[in-house]
Amino acid sequence: MNTSPQDQLISISQKIGSIAEKNNHYTEVLAKRISRTGKTVQNLTIAELIEIDTTYTQYINGLYGDEK
């Protein structure tokens, strides 16, 4: 599927914005995972941040199940 740059921008913005809606336990561990990369949040690429968040979300969903 070929999405437009505008659609991609909206999708990425929503993904990053959804981090703020997660609980403090999630964001605390996410911050630790980011720290393990050796980079600050500001130095991560968008792709790296999304990959770390996606991987951690998949891990959590594997433990507790996806409640969607």
Summary of the structure (lengths in Angstrom):
residues: 68
radius of gyration: 13.1
end to end distance: 24.1
largest distance: 35.5
contacts: 134
relative contact order: 0.12
helix: 72%
strand: 0%
